[in-house]
Amino acid sequence: MEAVLFFAAALGALGGAVGVVVLRNPFYGVLALIVHLFSLAVLFLLLTAAFVAAAQVVVYAGAVMVLYVFVVAYIGGDTEPLGDSIPGQKFLAPLLGAALFVELSIAVLGSSLLALGTHGPNVNPGFGNPAAIGHLLLERFLLAFEASSILLLLAAVGAVVLAGRQGTPEAGQGAAGGSSKHSSEAPAERFEDPPAAPSPAGGGA
């Protein structure tokens, strides 16, 4: 049963990650990321890390994904993707993806496959509790923990900047349209002015 659950969660994690990259609609990309995070929570449960699995669901699949949904709704999911305007993206993105795939493959082949013939690591009774997680995050993996928090902050700031850039052309067009309308109507108002009345002096003469 554990093997079936592991392969199901692994397929869900891989499928969600591929969906985030492949799907063009940002809203569907967020839904694929939610599937990926839930699958990771199941994998953490199989590793007897119940606290990490709960944090994965409550914090990431819950609060952070709600933030992403609000950001997508604020920017608008029906617009053309903004990444297409980056010069050289179609050539750089496959190269970076291939480099990341090679790096992950080397890491898997160098460590995980060596443990196939063994019974796995010995899990202590206190493994995965909040004290152990806090010890690892704030001492051993402090740099990675702070880098991930800065990355989330930059993502939120970048979403606000992109939304501001998207609204600027419309405002500029509205201002330009208003000025052109005013300029086109100004001569008409100038020609439609009533003629000036004759002066009393001119009439008496």
PASEBA-1860 file (N, C-alpha, C; in nm, 3 decimals):
! residues 205
1> MEAVLFFA> 0.082/-0.121/0.000/0.000/0.000/0.000/0.086/0.127/0.000 ~ 0.194/0.122/0.078/0.283/0.238/0.083/0.351/0.261/-0.052 ~ 0.384/0.152/-0.121/0.448/0.167/-0.252/0.352/0.229/-0.353 ~ 0.224/0.186/-0.351/0.125/0.244/-0.442/0.104/0.390/-0.411 ~ 0.095/0.425/-0.283/0.077/0.565/-0.244/0.198/0.650/-0.282 ~ 0.318/0.590/-0.269/0.439/0.663/-0.307/0.440/0.694/-0.456 ~ 0.410/0.593/-0.540/0.413/0.617/-0.684/0.302/0.713/-0.727 ~ 0.186/0.706/-0.663/0.078/0.799/-0.696/0.116/0.942/-0.660
9> AALGALGG> 0.175/0.960/-0.541/0.218/1.093/-0.500/0.333/1.144/-0.586 ~ 0.424/1.053/-0.625/0.535/1.093/-0.712/0.485/1.138/-0.849 ~ 0.388/1.064/-0.905/0.331/1.105/-1.034/0.257/1.238/-1.022 ~ 0.187/1.257/-0.910/0.119/1.385/-0.889/0.216/1.501/-0.876 ~ 0.327/1.478/-0.806/0.428/1.584/-0.792/0.493/1.617/-0.925 ~ 0.529/1.515/-1.002/0.590/1.539/-1.132/0.491/1.603/-1.229 ~ 0.367/1.553/-1.232/0.267/1.611/-1.321/0.235/1.755/-1.286 ~ 0.225/1.786/-1.156/0.200/1.924/-1.117/0.315/2.017/-1.153
17> AVGVVVLR> 0.438/1.969/-1.135/0.554/2.052/-1.171/0.561/2.076/-1.321 ~ 0.532/1.973/-1.401/0.531/1.991/-1.547/0.418/2.084/-1.588 ~ 0.303/2.073/-1.521/0.191/2.161/-1.553/0.220/2.307/-1.525 ~ 0.296/2.335/-1.418/0.333/2.473/-1.388/0.415/2.534/-1.501 ~ 0.502/2.454/-1.562/0.589/2.505/-1.667/0.518/2.510/-1.801 ~ 0.434/2.408/-1.830/0.377/2.394/-1.964/0.253/2.480/-1.983 ~ 0.166/2.488/-1.883/0.038/2.558/-1.899/0.060/2.707/-1.922 ~ -0.009/2.763/-2.019/0.006/2.903/-2.054/-0.082/2.994/-1.969
25> NPFYGVLA> -0.195/2.942/-1.923/-0.285/3.021/-1.839/-0.230/3.026/-1.696 ~ -0.209/3.144/-1.639/-0.152/3.150/-1.503/-0.242/3.086/-1.398 ~ -0.373/3.095/-1.415/-0.464/3.036/-1.315/-0.451/2.885/-1.313 ~ -0.444/2.822/-1.429/-0.424/2.677/-1.434/-0.285/2.639/-1.382 ~ -0.188/2.727/-1.404/-0.056/2.702/-1.348/-0.057/2.700/-1.195 ~ -0.136/2.789/-1.134/-0.149/2.790/-0.988/-0.217/2.662/-0.940 ~ -0.320/2.617/-1.011/-0.386/2.492/-0.973/-0.290/2.373/-0.983 ~ -0.208/2.370/-1.087/-0.109/2.263/-1.100/-0.008/2.268/-0.986
33> LIVHLFSL> 0.029/2.388/-0.943/0.121/2.401/-0.830/0.058/2.351/-0.700 ~ -0.073/2.372/-0.684/-0.142/2.321/-0.566/-0.140/2.168/-0.565 ~ -0.163/2.106/-0.682/-0.154/1.959/-0.692/-0.013/1.912/-0.656 ~ 0.087/1.983/-0.702/0.226/1.947/-0.672/0.253/1.955/-0.521 ~ 0.205/2.060/-0.457/0.230/2.076/-0.313/0.156/1.971/-0.231 ~ 0.034/1.936/-0.269/-0.038/1.830/-0.198/0.034/1.696/-0.215 ~ 0.086/1.670/-0.333/0.160/1.545/-0.354/0.286/1.542/-0.270 ~ 0.354/1.655/-0.257/0.472/1.659/-0.169/0.434/1.635/-0.024
41> AVLFLLLT> 0.317/1.683/0.017/0.272/1.658/0.154/0.251/1.509/0.179 ~ 0.199/1.437/0.080/0.183/1.292/0.094/0.319/1.224/0.104 ~ 0.416/1.270/0.027/0.550/1.212/0.036/0.613/1.239/0.172 ~ 0.589/1.357/0.228/0.640/1.385/0.363/0.574/1.294/0.467 ~ 0.445/1.264/0.447/0.379/1.172/0.540/0.441/1.034/0.533 ~ 0.478/0.990/0.414/0.543/0.859/0.400/0.681/0.857/0.464 ~ 0.741/0.974/0.480/0.871/0.983/0.547/0.858/1.007/0.697 ~ 0.736/0.988/0.749/0.705/1.007/0.892/0.735/1.149/0.939
49> AAFVAAAQ> 0.718/1.245/0.850/0.736/1.387/0.885/0.599/1.453/0.880 ~ 0.518/1.425/0.983/0.381/1.474/0.985/0.375/1.626/0.999 ~ 0.466/1.684/1.075/0.464/1.829/1.094/0.496/1.901/0.963 ~ 0.593/1.851/0.889/0.628/1.912/0.760/0.513/1.897/0.661 ~ 0.447/1.782/0.662/0.332/1.762/0.573/0.219/1.858/0.607 ~ 0.191/1.878/0.736/0.086/1.971/0.775/0.123/2.115/0.737 ~ 0.250/2.152/0.759/0.294/2.286/0.719/0.288/2.305/0.568 ~ 0.316/2.198/0.494/0.309/2.204/0.348/0.167/2.234/0.301
57> VVVYAGAV> 0.069/2.174/0.366/-0.070/2.195/0.327/-0.122/2.329/0.377 ~ -0.097/2.360/0.503/-0.155/2.481/0.563/-0.087/2.607/0.511 ~ 0.047/2.607/0.508/0.120/2.729/0.471/0.128/2.745/0.320 ~ 0.181/2.645/0.252/0.208/2.661/0.109/0.084/2.636/0.024 ~ 0.022/2.518/0.037/-0.097/2.489/-0.043/-0.217/2.571/0.000 ~ -0.211/2.630/0.119/-0.322/2.712/0.166/-0.296/2.860/0.151 ~ -0.215/2.917/0.242/-0.197/3.063/0.246/-0.123/3.117/0.125 ~ -0.011/3.056/0.089/0.069/3.107/-0.023/-0.006/3.093/-0.155
65> MVLYVFVV> -0.077/2.983/-0.174/-0.152/2.966/-0.298/-0.269/3.063/-0.308 ~ -0.331/3.096/-0.194/-0.436/3.199/-0.196/-0.376/3.333/-0.238 ~ -0.256/3.363/-0.191/-0.188/3.485/-0.234/-0.162/3.482/-0.385 ~ -0.118/3.369/-0.437/-0.094/3.359/-0.582/-0.223/3.375/-0.661 ~ -0.333/3.320/-0.611/-0.461/3.334/-0.681/-0.503/3.480/-0.685 ~ -0.484/3.553/-0.574/-0.518/3.695/-0.572/-0.427/3.774/-0.667 ~ -0.300/3.736/-0.675/-0.208/3.805/-0.766/-0.248/3.781/-0.911 ~ -0.284/3.655/-0.944/-0.327/3.624/-1.081/-0.456/3.699/-1.115
73> AYIGGDTE> -0.548/3.705/-1.018/-0.672/3.779/-1.042/-0.646/3.928/-1.056 ~ -0.545/3.979/-0.985/-0.513/4.122/-0.993/-0.449/4.157/-1.126 ~ -0.358/4.070/-1.172/-0.293/4.096/-1.300/-0.387/4.066/-1.416 ~ -0.459/3.954/-1.407/-0.547/3.912/-1.515/-0.489/3.792/-1.586 ~ -0.564/3.681/-1.589/-0.513/3.558/-1.649/-0.542/3.546/-1.797 ~ -0.621/3.638/-1.855/-0.657/3.628/-1.996/-0.562/3.702/-2.088 ~ -0.465/3.772/-2.031/-0.373/3.850/-2.112/-0.264/3.762/-2.170 ~ -0.193/3.816/-2.267/-0.080/3.745/-2.328/0.033/3.733/-2.227
81> PLGDSIPG> 0.101/3.618/-2.216/0.209/3.605/-2.118/0.316/3.711/-2.138 ~ 0.359/3.769/-2.024/0.457/3.877/-2.031/0.597/3.826/-2.061 ~ 0.621/3.696/-2.040/0.755/3.643/-2.062/0.796/3.637/-2.208 ~ 0.700/3.644/-2.300/0.736/3.635/-2.441/0.812/3.757/-2.489 ~ 0.801/3.867/-2.416/0.870/3.989/-2.459/1.014/3.997/-2.412 ~ 1.061/3.898/-2.334/1.200/3.898/-2.286/1.290/3.855/-2.401 ~ 1.389/3.933/-2.438/1.476/3.894/-2.551/1.562/3.773/-2.517 ~ 1.566/3.678/-2.609/1.647/3.559/-2.591/1.589/3.455/-2.499
89> QKFLAPLL> 1.463/3.470/-2.458/1.405/3.374/-2.363/1.387/3.236/-2.426 ~ 1.349/3.230/-2.553/1.324/3.101/-2.617/1.452/3.018/-2.631 ~ 1.567/3.083/-2.627/1.694/3.010/-2.635/1.753/2.985/-2.498 ~ 1.733/3.079/-2.405/1.791/3.065/-2.271/1.715/2.965/-2.185 ~ 1.582/2.965/-2.194/1.500/2.880/-2.107/1.529/2.732/-2.129 ~ 1.536/2.681/-2.253/1.570/2.537/-2.268/1.709/2.503/-2.217 ~ 1.805/2.594/-2.234/1.940/2.566/-2.185/1.944/2.557/-2.033 ~ 1.877/2.651/-1.967/1.874/2.648/-1.821/1.796/2.526/-1.770
97> GAALFVEL> 1.686/2.491/-1.839/1.612/2.371/-1.799/1.693/2.245/-1.816 ~ 1.769/2.234/-1.925/1.853/2.117/-1.947/1.965/2.109/-1.842 ~ 2.023/2.224/-1.808/2.128/2.225/-1.705/2.073/2.182/-1.569 ~ 1.953/2.228/-1.535/1.892/2.188/-1.409/1.858/2.039/-1.408 ~ 1.811/1.987/-1.523/1.779/1.844/-1.532/1.905/1.759/-1.515 ~ 2.015/1.800/-1.575/2.140/1.725/-1.561/2.189/1.729/-1.416 ~ 2.176/1.844/-1.353/2.221/1.856/-1.213/2.139/1.766/-1.121 ~ 2.006/1.766/-1.139/1.921/1.681/-1.056/1.946/1.533/-1.084
105> SIAVLGSS> 1.971/1.499/-1.210/1.999/1.360/-1.243/2.128/1.312/-1.177 ~ 2.229/1.398/-1.177/2.355/1.361/-1.111/2.335/1.343/-0.961 ~ 2.252/1.430/-0.900/2.227/1.418/-0.756/2.152/1.290/-0.724 ~ 2.053/1.253/-0.808/1.976/1.131/-0.783/2.062/1.007/-0.803 ~ 2.137/1.004/-0.914/2.219/0.887/-0.942/2.335/0.873/-0.843 ~ 2.380/0.986/-0.787/2.494/0.979/-0.695/2.457/0.945/-0.553 ~ 2.329/0.963/-0.514/2.294/0.940/-0.374/2.176/0.845/-0.357 ~ 2.066/0.873/-0.423/1.943/0.796/-0.395/1.952/0.653/-0.445
113> LLALGTHG> 2.007/0.632/-0.565/2.012/0.497/-0.620/2.107/0.406/-0.543 ~ 2.201/0.464/-0.469/2.292/0.381/-0.390/2.222/0.314/-0.272 ~ 2.105/0.367/-0.232/2.034/0.312/-0.117/1.927/0.212/-0.155 ~ 1.922/0.169/-0.282/1.818/0.075/-0.324/1.837/-0.062/-0.261 ~ 1.959/-0.105/-0.241/1.983/-0.237/-0.184/1.982/-0.240/-0.033 ~ 1.958/-0.130/0.032/1.959/-0.124/0.179/1.815/-0.114/0.230 ~ 1.801/-0.111/0.360/1.670/-0.100/0.424/1.631/0.046/0.451 ~ 1.708/0.139/0.402/1.675/0.279/0.425/1.735/0.331/0.554
121> PNVNPGFG> 1.724/0.460/0.579/1.784/0.517/0.700/1.705/0.479/0.825 ~ 1.771/0.482/0.935/1.708/0.458/1.065/1.644/0.587/1.114 ~ 1.513/0.585/1.131/1.439/0.703/1.172/1.424/0.702/1.323 ~ 1.470/0.808/1.388/1.458/0.820/1.532/1.315/0.855/1.571 ~ 1.276/0.829/1.695/1.138/0.861/1.738/1.104/1.010/1.729 ~ 1.202/1.097/1.747/1.176/1.241/1.744/1.192/1.304/1.607 ~ 1.204/1.221/1.505/1.225/1.274/1.370/1.097/1.341/1.318 ~ 1.111/1.464/1.268/0.997/1.534/1.210/0.915/1.615/1.307
129> NPAAIGHL> 0.952/1.621/1.435/0.875/1.704/1.528/0.915/1.850/1.515 ~ 0.838/1.944/1.570/0.870/2.086/1.553/1.008/2.126/1.604 ~ 1.055/2.062/1.712/1.187/2.098/1.766/1.297/2.062/1.667 ~ 1.287/1.945/1.607/1.389/1.903/1.509/1.383/1.990/1.383 ~ 1.263/2.025/1.340/1.249/2.110/1.222/1.307/2.248/1.248 ~ 1.277/2.305/1.364/1.332/2.436/1.399/1.483/2.434/1.411 ~ 1.538/2.325/1.464/1.684/2.312/1.474/1.749/2.309/1.336 ~ 1.687/2.236/1.242/1.745/2.228/1.107/1.730/2.360/1.031
137> LLERFLLA> 1.613/2.424/1.042/1.590/2.545/0.964/1.672/2.663/1.015 ~ 1.687/2.675/1.145/1.753/2.792/1.203/1.901/2.773/1.229 ~ 1.954/2.653/1.204/2.097/2.631/1.225/2.164/2.572/1.101 ~ 2.119/2.456/1.057/2.189/2.389/0.947/2.151/2.448/0.811 ~ 2.022/2.474/0.790/1.973/2.524/0.661/1.921/2.667/0.673 ~ 1.990/2.749/0.751/1.943/2.886/0.771/1.951/2.967/0.642 ~ 2.059/2.952/0.566/2.076/3.030/0.443/1.967/2.995/0.341 ~ 1.940/2.866/0.324/1.835/2.826/0.229/1.697/2.872/0.275
145> FEASSILL> 1.672/2.870/0.405/1.542/2.914/0.459/1.522/3.063/0.435 ~ 1.624/3.144/0.461/1.612/3.287/0.439/1.605/3.320/0.290 ~ 1.676/3.244/0.206/1.671/3.268/0.062/1.531/3.240/0.007 ~ 1.465/3.137/0.056/1.328/3.107/0.010/1.231/3.215/0.053 ~ 1.247/3.270/0.173/1.158/3.378/0.216/1.180/3.504/0.133 ~ 1.306/3.534/0.100/1.334/3.651/0.014/1.278/3.628/-0.125 ~ 1.284/3.503/-0.174/1.229/3.473/-0.306/1.078/3.495/-0.311 ~ 1.007/3.454/-0.206/0.862/3.479/-0.200/0.832/3.629/-0.196
153> LLAAVGAV> 0.912/3.705/-0.122/0.891/3.849/-0.115/0.915/3.914/-0.251 ~ 1.021/3.872/-0.321/1.048/3.926/-0.454/0.938/3.890/-0.553 ~ 0.880/3.770/-0.539/0.770/3.730/-0.628/0.649/3.819/-0.608 ~ 0.616/3.852/-0.483/0.501/3.939/-0.457/0.527/4.080/-0.508 ~ 0.648/4.133/-0.485/0.681/4.267/-0.535/0.681/4.271/-0.687 ~ 0.736/4.166/-0.750/0.737/4.161/-0.896/0.597/4.154/-0.955 ~ 0.505/4.085/-0.888/0.367/4.081/-0.936/0.303/4.219/-0.932 ~ 0.329/4.294/-0.825/0.274/4.430/-0.816/0.334/4.519/-0.925
161> VLAGRQGT> 0.464/4.505/-0.951/0.528/4.587/-1.055/0.472/4.554/-1.193 ~ 0.454/4.425/-1.221/0.398/4.385/-1.350/0.255/4.434/-1.366 ~ 0.178/4.430/-1.259/0.041/4.481/-1.267/0.040/4.631/-1.291 ~ 0.135/4.705/-1.232/0.142/4.848/-1.256/0.182/4.880/-1.399 ~ 0.275/4.802/-1.455/0.314/4.824/-1.595/0.201/4.791/-1.691 ~ 0.119/4.693/-1.653/0.009/4.656/-1.740/-0.098/4.764/-1.743 ~ -0.119/4.834/-1.632/-0.221/4.938/-1.629/-0.175/5.070/-1.683 ~ -0.043/5.091/-1.701/0.007/5.220/-1.748/-0.033/5.253/-1.891
169> PEAGQGAA> -0.022/5.162/-1.991/-0.060/5.198/-2.128/-0.206/5.237/-2.141 ~ -0.295/5.172/-2.066/-0.435/5.208/-2.074/-0.458/5.349/-2.024 ~ -0.389/5.383/-1.914/-0.403/5.519/-1.863/-0.347/5.619/-1.961 ~ -0.231/5.583/-2.024/-0.173/5.673/-2.122/-0.263/5.691/-2.242 ~ -0.327/5.581/-2.288/-0.417/5.592/-2.400/-0.539/5.676/-2.364 ~ -0.587/5.661/-2.238/-0.701/5.742/-2.196/-0.667/5.888/-2.193 ~ -0.545/5.919/-2.143/-0.504/6.059/-2.139/-0.485/6.114/-2.280 ~ -0.424/6.032/-2.369/-0.404/6.076/-2.506/-0.537/6.094/-2.578
177> GGSSKHSS> -0.632/6.000/-2.551/-0.762/6.012/-2.614/-0.837/6.134/-2.566 ~ -0.822/6.165/-2.436/-0.889/6.284/-2.384/-0.832/6.410/-2.443 ~ -0.697/6.415/-2.460/-0.636/6.536/-2.515/-0.671/6.552/-2.661 ~ -0.674/6.439/-2.737/-0.709/6.450/-2.878/-0.854/6.492/-2.895 ~ -0.940/6.440/-2.807/-1.080/6.479/-2.814/-1.097/6.627/-2.784 ~ -1.022/6.674/-2.686/-1.030/6.814/-2.650/-0.977/6.901/-2.763 ~ -0.865/6.854/-2.826/-0.807/6.933/-2.933/-0.897/6.935/-3.056 ~ -0.968/6.822/-3.082/-1.055/6.819/-3.199/-1.182/6.900/-3.176
185> EAPAERFE> -1.226/6.906/-3.049/-1.346/6.983/-3.022/-1.319/7.131/-3.003 ~ -1.194/7.167/-2.976/-1.163/7.307/-2.950/-1.187/7.395/-3.072 ~ -1.143/7.358/-3.193/-1.172/7.445/-3.308/-1.320/7.458/-3.335 ~ -1.397/7.348/-3.314/-1.541/7.358/-3.338/-1.604/7.458/-3.243 ~ -1.561/7.456/-3.116/-1.615/7.553/-3.023/-1.571/7.695/-3.059 ~ -1.451/7.707/-3.117/-1.403/7.839/-3.153/-1.484/7.897/-3.268 ~ -1.519/7.811/-3.367/-1.596/7.860/-3.481/-1.743/7.879/-3.450 ~ -1.792/7.811/-3.345/-1.932/7.823/-3.312/-1.962/7.938/-3.218
193> DPPAAPSP> -1.863/8.015/-3.180/-1.887/8.129/-3.092/-1.975/8.231/-3.162 ~ -2.074/8.291/-3.093/-2.161/8.391/-3.158/-2.083/8.517/-3.191 ~ -2.121/8.587/-3.299/-2.050/8.713/-3.333/-2.067/8.819/-3.228 ~ -1.967/8.899/-3.215/-1.970/9.005/-3.114/-2.072/9.111/-3.152 ~ -2.144/9.165/-3.050/-2.245/9.269/-3.073/-2.175/9.400/-3.109 ~ -2.237/9.484/-3.200/-2.174/9.613/-3.234/-2.169/9.707/-3.116 ~ -2.066/9.787/-3.114/-2.049/9.881/-3.004/-2.149/9.996/-3.017 ~ -2.192/10.057/-2.906/-2.285/10.170/-2.910/-2.232/10.287/-2.989
201> AGGGA> -2.102/10.312/-2.984/-2.045/10.427/-3.055/-2.060/10.409/-3.205 ~ -2.029/10.282/-3.251/-2.039/10.256/-3.394/-2.182/10.267/-3.441 ~ -2.283/10.225/-3.360/-2.421/10.233/-3.400/-2.473/10.376/-3.408 ~ -2.429/10.463/-3.316/-2.474/10.601/-3.315/-2.420/10.677/-3.433 ~ -2.297/10.645/-3.478/-2.240/10.716/-3.590/-2.313/10.675/-3.717
END
